[in-house]
Amino acid sequence: MSVHRPSRREFGKLTVAGGLAAVLAPARAASNAATVTTIVERTVPAMRFDSEADFAEWQDQLRARLLEILALPEDPHGHPLNAHIERDDETEQYTVDRISFTPEPGEVAPGYLLLPKDRQPPYPVMICLQGHSPGMHISVGRAKTERDQRSIDGGRDIALQAVAEGWAALAIEQRGFGERAEEGLACRDASLRTLHCGRPMTGNRVLDVMRAIDFIEAQPGLDASRVGCMGNSAGGTVSFYAACVEPRLRLAVVSCAFCPFAHSWLADPPRCPCGYLPGIYSVADMPDLAGLIAPRHLLIVAGKDDHLAPVDKVREGFETVKAAFEAAGVPDHASLLVGDGGHQFYPEAAWPVIRSIAEGWET
Ligand SMILES: [Zn+2]
């Protein structure tokens, strides 16, 4: 087969005219789209939810596979936490502490702990995770730039929302973001490197959430039996997987992060590498994995115009979630809320549901 290769003169003309990209890009895009479709279509998840199978046995086997894929250490709690807490600020309504802990040797996770003044300890705790925003200061409403303020305007000051609702809010910085971003290294670059070194970025971030619960357990004012985790986008993704493998999380609030893989992580254009897990789709789809959270609580928040998680596909996927929670005997422990907008959090819709879930814990 002969392939036409442009002569040096032809290349020169194309480059000077700015036309080389126009010639090559459409061909490359078409080829990528075809490849993605073929790969996805020929992949059959081997451990999908099956209403006929033994639910508890399926959960155990799927969770064990997911733990392997996340590449978590055999004993995630095996290293000293080296927890540090220092008062940073206070208002009439709440106190703010700067905290840090060591999830594993060589890693320090900084965070903010907000405690409400109008409640008595021990407080229920909401772990608050930002996505691809400038960092955890967004969670506590501390805008440094106009971009930060736009992010907050999209309902992302979730630690402030949680403390106003009577929760202790533990906002931690996720690896690769904000104070934990390495100089000059974008999330995608850090994610590819960590993946090649043995653990996907999502595994790193899930490990941090597990150790954050170890931190909570060590604080007498915090109630480790009432812990939730929430976040938008990449914060929702980590909240989801953390709840799949961490039984101490009683609630996951997964905002604009739940969607069948074929229409999110496996769709065009490719997403940030931080959310890719080796082999996950050959094991299960995201709606199947949600069954690992039962009988605990899962609140999925979607946006009707979220271009990263098409709402019709989110609704389709939620049918499987409902069936799995029904098989677990807790059909009302999984909820889906659809906000009237795009890829953001919807506090006005979500908090009444969270409130009612947490009230159920206290009775
Ligand atoms: Zn990323």
Boltz pocket constraint, residues with backbone or C-beta under 6 A from the ligand:
constraints:
  - pocket:
      binder: B
      contacts: [[A, 132], [A, 187], [A, 188], [A, 191], [A, 234], [A, 272], [A, 273], [A, 274], [A, 275]]
      max_distance: 6.0
